[in-house]
Structure formats: structure tokens, C-alpha cells
């Protein structure tokens, strides 16, 4: 797909028409591409467990995260409600010497490793499956496609495409590097792995590795490697269930048009119905995959069933 950098609206309109899944699973659908992840695909994923080693693909949820306040997104604030000090002082009011600790956390749901739900992005006032955005997400939350509906289903065959290791320098792609369909296909071939219907795909660019080494900088919202807008057809055609990256915004930044903001989101979420993950941490898994040459695994990544939420924190677990 060639891009006219001066015409993001035209490119979005054409891709939205070509890649639309509206009505594919009925007018009442709430799952989008998760419909591709069926029982057979889960059995296939579970059968990949051989060694029993597991990897968390989550960043930390604490005040040292990457957020800088854009769109009022802050890092998590963790506060203790009861502590060991309270127990030692005997002021908790419990009998026979028992004491305890309790805590609370306050955070935006998309401040660290997370899923974008189907109610997160709209196109010209339309949400997933062609519904009116103002009838889907209100002040009461996502009344139709809240993230809670996905909670039982995000578990199956995971595939790592370590584009940073295959195409980058020292395992990292530079900021602004647009990952194309050709790059994704070449990486899969280099890994000896197939990508297809119902897969949960993880794309590693190496940007998080760089941020760990050099500091967060503009990781949250700034320049980044990521998927090219031209991958919309691949995302639709492969019939994957979900895709996640180690970057803040999934797609390449700056975006590939002269004046645009997250145009691939505008196609992928409301039109393809694709579940998108961001700020995942694939580094330990990627090192293991490079060592044993196995890039497919069991992956479970259920969102928290927060009623009406348009996104959710997640602690994805890959098991090989």
C-alpha cells in the first residue's frame, strides 16, 4: 500500500472499507477479532507447553513508570491503608495478636501494560461494528463493549515477532521505524513460525530495552518504532485475535502522514475490531526464544473485568 502523506483522511477511509469486519459476527457482537480465538485454538496453544517455564510480559505498576500526564495519564499511586507499624503498635483492634496490611492503588487503566478495548477509539463518531459512539460510551462507561466481556477469552497461542532482533541494530529498531507487512513476514520466516487465525501476536521493537538503558524520555507519546499504517491489510487478512507491542502507541510515531494522530488505531479498533496491547515487556521471553528457537507459546492475558472500561491493565503470562 502506497501512502499519500498529505491525505490521511482518504487513506483511513479506504483502509476502513477494505478491512471492515462490521457485521461479521452479528449486530450484537462485543468481542471483535477475539471471535477468531476458539476452543480449538486454545487447545493448540496449551499443547505448546513443553518445559513449563513462564514469563511475565508486564512492566511494573509504580510511580517510576513512563507517564508524564498527557491526557491526564499518570503513573500508579500506591498507598498503604494498614501497615506492619500499625500491627506492631497494636492499634488495629484485632484479637489474639493477629495483624495485617492493606493497600490501595489509584491509576489510569492505560498507564502501564494494558489492552485497548473496543470502546477506546472511534471513527467519525462510529464505534466498533458501526454503532454510534455516543450510544456506546457515556459517562457511565462503555455500555456495549466494556472490557469485562473479553475477560474469559484472552488465552491461546502466542507468537513473538522479534522485529528488533531480526532487523534492528543490537536488537533495537530506531524511533520512527515503520514496521511493514514485509518486515513482519520476514521476521516470522526468520523465526520459523507461522502467524494466522486466532493467534495472539507480540511484536518486539526493542524500544523498551532502550528506555530501560537511557531513561523514559519521550517513551510515553513521543517518537517510536511501530507498525506502519500499511499493515492494516495484514492485520485484517491474517485474522489474528490480538496484537501487542513494547511501545506506548503500537503504531509508528511520528505517524506516516503530515498531520495525523494514530491513524492505524482508527482503522484497527472500530473497523477491524482488533484487540491492541501496548507497553508490554517481551525482553525476557525474547531472550529465551532466541536461545531455543521456539517463538510460539501458551499465552494468557485476561483484562481485569472492570465493568464498562475501555481499557485494562494486564499481566500477560507466556508459558513455553
N, C-alpha and C positions, 0 to 999 in steps of 0.2 A: 504494500500500500504506500503510495507516494503522498506526501503531505504538502498542502499549501499553507505555509506558516502564517499567512495573513487571514486565513479563513477557518478558525476553529469551529465556528457555528456550523458551517457546511460539513466539515469532517465529522463532527459529532452526530449530526442528523443522518448522514449516510451510514455511519457505523451502527447507529442505533437501529436503523431499519434492517440492515443486513444481519445484525446479531440478536435481534429481539427474540426472547423466549415468552413473550406475553401470551397467555392462554394455553401454553404448552401443557401445564398440569392442572388446568381448570381455572375458573374465575376466582375461586376461593383460596388459591394456593398461598401458603405462608413460608415455604421453605426454599423456593428458587432452586438453584443447582444442587442443593443437598438432596433433592429427589434422585439424583444420579447415584447416591451412595446407599445402595440397598443391602439386604441381608447377605447376598452372595459376595458382594464386595467386602463386607466386614469379615466374612469367613476367610476370604483371600488375604486380607490384611493380618488377621490373627495368626494365620499359618506361617507368617514371616518371622515369628518369634523363634529364634534358634538358641541364642546364647543367654537370653534373659537379662541383658544389660539395658539400663534405661537412662534417658537423658531428659532433663527439664529444658524446655526451649523458651523459658521465660526470663525476662530481665527482672531486676529487683523492684519491689514496690516500696520506695522510701523517698526521703527528701533529697537524695542525691541523684534523682532522675534527670531526664533531659529537658523537661518542660520549662518554658520561660514566660508563661502567662498568655500566649496568643490564644484568642477565642476563650479566654478565661480558663485555659487549661493549666493547672498547677500540678506539682508533684504531690504524692500522697502525704498526708499529715497523720501521723500515728501518735495516739495519746493513751497513756495508761490511766485506767479508772481505779484499779486496785493494784497494789504492789506488794513485794516482799517486805518492804518497810512497814506498810500498814499491818501486815501479819505479825511481824516481829514486835510491834508496839501493842498488839493485842486489841486493836480498836475496830476490828471488822465485825465483832458481835457474834461470831460463830462459836458453837460449843466444843468441848473436849479437844481444844488445841488445833483444830483444823483451820487452815488459812488458804488464801488463793489470790490469783491475779486475774484481772480482766482488762481488756483494752478496746479501743475504738479506732476506726480509720475513716478519714474524710478525703475523698479524691474524685476527680472526674473519671468517668468509666473508661476513657480512652487516653489515659495519661501514661500508660506503660504497655506491656504486651497485651494485645487486645484483638477482638474481632469487630469489624464494621458490620452492623446489622443491615437488613434490607430497608429499614426506615431512615438510614443515615444520609442518603443522597437522593436528590430529586432531579428531574429533567423537565424544565419548563412547567413546573407545578405538578408533575406527574411522578408518582412513586412506583415501586415495583408492581408489575402486572397491569400498568395503566391506570391505577387508582389515583384519585385526586389527593395531592399531598395534604391538603388541609382537612381531609376526612380520614387520613391515616394517622398522622402525628399531630397531636394537640398538646395543650398544657398538661393533660393527663398522661401523656406518653404516647407510644406507638400502640394504637388501639387494634391494629390488624396484624402487623408482622413483628411484634415485640420479640426481642431476642430469646425470651423464655420458650418460644415454640421450637427453637433449634436445639435446646439443651440435651435432649435424649439422643441426638443423631450424629454428632460430630466425632466419629470414631471409625477408623478404617485403614486403608492402605495409604501410607505416607510415602512421598517421593521427594528426595532432596535434589535440587538442581543447583550445584555449587558453581555458578557462573563466575564468581570471583576467582575461584581456584583454577578454572579451566581457561578463562580469557583474560584475567587480570594480571597485575604485577604483584608478586608476593602474596597472592590470594585476595587482592582487593581491586575493585573497579574504581576509577576516579569519579568524583562528583560530576554530574551532568552526563554520565554514560548511559545511553538509551539501549536497554536490552531488547533486542528484536526477536521475532519468531525464529529467525535463523540462528541466533545465539542460543535460544532455549533448546532448539532441536540439536544443535551441535553439542551442547553440554550433555543432553540426555544420551546421545550416541557415545560421547567420551566416557560416560559413566556405565554404559551398557545397560541402561534402564529404559523402560517404556513408560509413557505418560498417556493416560486415557480416561475413559468414563469412570466417574466416581472417585478418582484419586484426590488426595489432599496434598497439594504441591507446595513445597517450601523452596523459595529462591533465595540463595545467599549471595549478596553482593560484596560483602566484606566491609561495608561502611561502619557497622557496629564495632568491628575489630579496630578500625582506625579511631573511632570515637573513644574507645577504651584507652587507647595508647596516647592520644593527643588531647583529650578532653571533649566535652559535648559540643562546644562551639555552636554551630547552627544546625546541629542534627535535627532538632525539632522545627521543621518547616523550611530549612534552608536548602541549598544545593545538595543533590544526592544522585547516586546511580539509581536506576529503577526501570520498570517496564516501559517500553515505548508505547505510544498511543496505537501504533500499528499492530500491536499484539492482540487487539480486540478480537479479530477473527480467529486467532489461535485459541484464545480463552473460551470462545463460543464453540468452536469446532471440536475441540478435544473433549468437551463435556466433562471437564473436571468438576469436582464438587466444591472445592475451595482452593484459595491460594494465599500464601503469606510471604512476607519478606522481612529482612532485618533492618529495614529503613522506616522512617517516620511516615512516609506517604505513599508507599507501594509503587507509584509511577515516577518516572524520571523527573527531576527538578533541577533547573528551571524546566517547565513544560515545553513541549516542542513547537509551540505557537508563539507569535509575537505578543499576544495579550490573551492569556488564558489562565484558568486555575483548575487543576485536577480534572482535565477533560476525560481521561480514561475512567475515572470514577463515575463520571456522568453517564457513561455507556454501560460499564460493568455491573453496577449495582441496580439501578432502576430498570435496565433493559435486559441484561443477561440474567440478572438475579443471582449474581455471584457473591459468595461469602469471601470477604477480604480480611486478611490478618496483617497487622503492622507491628513493628518493633519487637519481632520475635528474635530470640538468641539461638542461632543454629551452630555456634562455633564448636562446642564440644562434640556434638553429633557429627559435624562436618569432618573433624579430625579423625573420628572413628571410621567414618565412611571411606575416607581417603586411605586409611590403614588397611581395611579389609575388603575394599572394593564393592561393598554392598550398599546401595543407595535407596533401597526400598525397605520399609519397616512398618510395624504397627504404630499408629498414631491416634491418641485420644486427646481431644482439645475442646471439651464442652464449655460453652459460655456459662456464666452464672445465670440462673433463671430469674433475672430481675424483671419483674412484670413491667412491660411497656418500654423497656430500654431499647435504644437504637445502637448500642454497642455494649461490649462487656470485657472486663479483664479476663485473662485466661492463663492457666499454667499448662501449656501443652507438654505431653509426655510421649517421647518416642521410645519404642522398645524393639531391640534387634535380637 
